[in-house]
Amino acid sequence: QVELVETGGGLVQAGGSLRLSCAASGLVFSFINMGWFRQAPGKEREFVAAITHYSDTYYADSVKGRFTISRDYAKNTVYLQMNSLKPEDTAVYYCAARMNILTKTPSDWGQGTQVTVSS
């Protein structure tokens, strides 16, 4: 059974930084494409970033240059470093596993962690 546990959300002022973590279990982490999505109130869930099993990275245009996705194979953990945060980054952030990089669709979701950016 796949389990994804996100941590690291919180409240931050605009311009600040946060790092989200996602600990994965129940899958062969080294062979899995991972990703992050977010959902703001009243909006659809949207792709944020992805990292392949060989560590190629992909980003939504809205976060390019500000967010960095990375992974630690020894800890079965994927990270999302978020810098220069803006109020429009406020959302619930979801970790995703077994991502199809072409379609940006995953097979598994975490429970989500709230990120709130105040102006």
Phi, psi and chi 1 to 4 in degrees:
 res  aa     phi    psi   chi1   chi2   chi3   chi4
   1 GLN       -  125.2 -179.5  178.4  -11.1      -
   2 VAL   -76.6  134.0  176.1      -      -      -
   3 GLU  -132.5  130.6 -173.7  175.6   21.4      -
   4 LEU  -124.1  122.7  -55.2  172.2      -      -
   5 VAL  -120.8  113.9  179.3      -      -      -
   6 GLU   -92.5  143.9  -58.7  104.9  -31.1      -
   7 THR  -141.4  163.6   55.5      -      -      -
   8 GLY   107.9   -3.8      -      -      -      -
   9 GLY   -70.5  171.6      -      -      -      -
  10 GLY   162.8 -165.2      -      -      -      -
  11 LEU  -105.8  131.6  173.4   64.3      -      -
  12 VAL  -143.7  151.9   63.8      -      -      -
  13 GLN   -79.5  155.0  -73.3 -170.9  -28.6      -
  14 ALA   -55.8  137.3      -      -      -      -
  15 GLY    93.1  -12.3      -      -      -      -
  16 GLY   -84.0 -173.9      -      -      -      -
  17 SER  -132.7  152.2  -60.9      -      -      -
  18 LEU  -144.1  153.3  -79.6  175.2      -      -
  19 ARG  -124.2  122.0 -171.8  176.8   81.3  154.4
  20 LEU   -93.9  145.3  -54.5 -177.6      -      -
  21 SER  -124.0  149.7  -59.7      -      -      -
  22 CYS  -138.0  111.1  171.3      -      -      -
  23 ALA   -91.4  125.6      -      -      -      -
  24 ALA  -109.1  142.5      -      -      -      -
  25 SER  -145.5  162.0   59.8      -      -      -
  26 GLY    82.2   12.6      -      -      -      -
  27 LEU  -148.1  166.3   44.9   72.8      -      -
  28 VAL   -87.6   91.9 -176.8      -      -      -
  29 PHE   -55.5  -38.7 -176.3   77.3      -      -
  30 SER   -63.5  -21.1  -62.6      -      -      -
  31 PHE  -106.3    8.4  -61.7  143.7      -      -
  32 ILE  -111.5  134.8  -60.6  -61.6      -      -
  33 ASN   -78.5  134.4  -60.3  -30.5      -      -
  34 MET  -120.2  162.4  -58.6  -70.6  -65.9      -
  35 GLY  -159.6  174.5      -      -      -      -
  36 TRP  -129.5  140.0  -70.7   94.3      -      -
  37 PHE  -128.2  168.7  -70.7   71.5      -      -
  38 ARG  -146.6  155.3   66.5 -173.7 -178.6 -173.1
  39 GLN  -138.7  116.0 -172.3  166.6   18.3      -
  40 ALA   -88.6  158.2      -      -      -      -
  41 PRO   -56.8  130.2  -25.6   34.0      -      -
  42 GLY    76.6    5.4      -      -      -      -
  43 LYS  -122.0  163.5  -65.6 -171.6  176.5 -178.9
  44 GLU   -77.4  156.8  -67.8 -171.1   -6.8      -
  45 ARG   -66.4  136.9 -166.7  171.8  -62.3 -170.2
  46 GLU  -130.1  151.2   63.6  175.4    2.9      -
  47 PHE   -68.2  139.1  168.3   76.4      -      -
  48 VAL  -114.6  -54.5  173.8      -      -      -
  49 ALA  -160.0  157.0      -      -      -      -
  50 ALA  -144.1  154.3      -      -      -      -
  51 ILE  -138.0  129.1 -175.0  165.0      -      -
  52 THR   -78.9  173.5   68.2      -      -      -
  53 HIS   -68.9  -16.4   61.7  -82.3      -      -
  54 TYR  -106.8   16.6   41.5   87.0      -      -
  55 SER    75.9   19.4  -66.1      -      -      -
  56 ASP   -69.3  144.7  -81.8   -1.1      -      -
  57 THR  -121.5  152.0   57.7      -      -      -
  58 TYR  -139.3  145.0  -58.8   84.9      -      -
  59 TYR  -137.5  150.1  -62.6   94.5      -      -
  60 ALA   -69.2  148.4      -      -      -      -
  61 ASP   -58.4  -32.7  -72.3  -17.4      -      -
  62 SER   -68.6  -18.0   57.9      -      -      -
  63 VAL  -117.5   -5.3  -53.5      -      -      -
  64 LYS   -57.5  133.9 -117.0  175.5 -129.5 -179.1
  65 GLY    86.7  -12.4      -      -      -      -
  66 ARG  -115.4  -35.2  -60.0 -172.3  -61.7  122.5
  67 PHE  -108.1  148.2  -69.8   11.3      -      -
  68 THR  -134.2  126.4  -58.0      -      -      -
  69 ILE  -100.0  140.8 -171.4  170.5      -      -
  70 SER  -149.8  170.3   60.6      -      -      -
  71 ARG  -144.6  149.8   64.0 -166.4  -63.3  165.3
  72 ASP  -117.3  107.8 -175.0  -31.9      -      -
  73 TYR   -67.3  -32.3  -67.2   92.2      -      -
  74 ALA   -69.3  -29.6      -      -      -      -
  75 LYS  -103.2    1.3  -64.9 -178.3  179.0  179.7
  76 ASN    51.4   44.0  -78.1   10.9      -      -
  77 THR  -130.5  140.2  -61.4      -      -      -
  78 VAL  -116.0  144.5   63.1      -      -      -
  79 TYR  -121.2  155.5  -57.1   97.2      -      -
  80 LEU  -132.7  105.2 -174.3   67.8      -      -
  81 GLN   -86.5  121.9  177.2   66.4   43.9      -
  82 MET  -116.6  115.6  -54.2 -175.3  -67.4      -
  83 ASN  -115.3  164.3  -61.5  -30.8      -      -
  84 SER    49.0   48.4  -58.1      -      -      -
  85 LEU   -65.5  146.3  -78.2  161.4      -      -
  86 LYS  -121.1  156.6  -55.0  174.3 -178.3  179.5
  87 PRO   -55.4  -32.4  -30.0   37.3      -      -
  88 GLU   -72.7   -4.9   50.8  -96.5   43.1      -
  89 ASP   -83.2   -6.4  -65.2  -43.0      -      -
  90 THR   -61.2  124.1  -65.1      -      -      -
  91 ALA  -177.4  170.4      -      -      -      -
  92 VAL   -87.2  126.8  177.2      -      -      -
  93 TYR  -102.0  131.6  -77.6   71.0      -      -
  94 TYR  -117.6  133.7  -63.9   90.6      -      -
  95 CYS   -82.0  146.1  178.9      -      -      -
  96 ALA  -136.0  145.9      -      -      -      -
  97 ALA  -128.7  160.5      -      -      -      -
  98 ARG    55.6   54.2  -65.9 -169.4  -73.5 -177.8
  99 MET   -81.9  138.5  -81.3 -161.4   60.0      -
 100 ASN   -85.9  112.1 -178.5  -46.4      -      -
 101 ILE   -67.2  -33.8  -66.1  -62.6      -      -
 102 LEU   -68.4  -43.2  -69.8  177.8      -      -
 103 THR   -95.7   -8.4   62.6      -      -      -
 104 LYS    58.9   39.2  -55.7  -75.3 -168.0  -56.8
 105 THR  -120.1  133.2   53.3      -      -      -
 106 PRO  -101.9  170.8   33.7  -29.0      -      -
 107 SER  -100.8  -20.6  -64.1      -      -      -
 108 ASP  -134.9  146.9  -48.7  -75.5      -      -
 109 TRP  -128.0  146.7  -65.0  101.2      -      -
 110 GLY   -83.5 -177.2      -      -      -      -
 111 GLN   -85.0  -15.2   80.9  -74.1   -5.3      -
 112 GLY    96.5  151.7      -      -      -      -
 113 THR  -138.8  136.0 -174.3      -      -      -
 114 GLN   -81.6  132.5  176.6   70.4   46.5      -
 115 VAL  -120.4  123.8  171.2      -      -      -
 116 THR  -123.8  124.5  -57.3      -      -      -
 117 VAL  -113.0  117.4 -175.9      -      -      -
 118 SER   -92.6  149.2   63.6      -      -      -
 119 SER   -91.1      -   55.9      -      -      -
